[in-house]
């Protein structure tokens, strides 16, 4: 099951915030995350994990539909490494 933005808003709403305030909280949090990663800064959330920007070099690839070779351009990707506490919680 996927956790959607609406699910997160609903959980915050259950804590006693208004629906509009719950939406605002989620939107602000997501904007902070996006802007931090856009500026190529790592984002550490204690007890949860770390989001990092990794640079990928240009490399050869293949179109799986046609089998044609192509060059994949340089790009940046977001990686996530979960904290030890989260790992323990998942595995318990």
Buried (B, 14 or more C-beta within 10 A) or exposed (E): EEEEEEEBBEEBBEEEBEEEEBBBBBEEEEEEBEEBBEEEEEBEEEEEBBBBBEEEEEEEEEEEEEEEEEEEEEEEEEEEEBBEEBEEEEEE
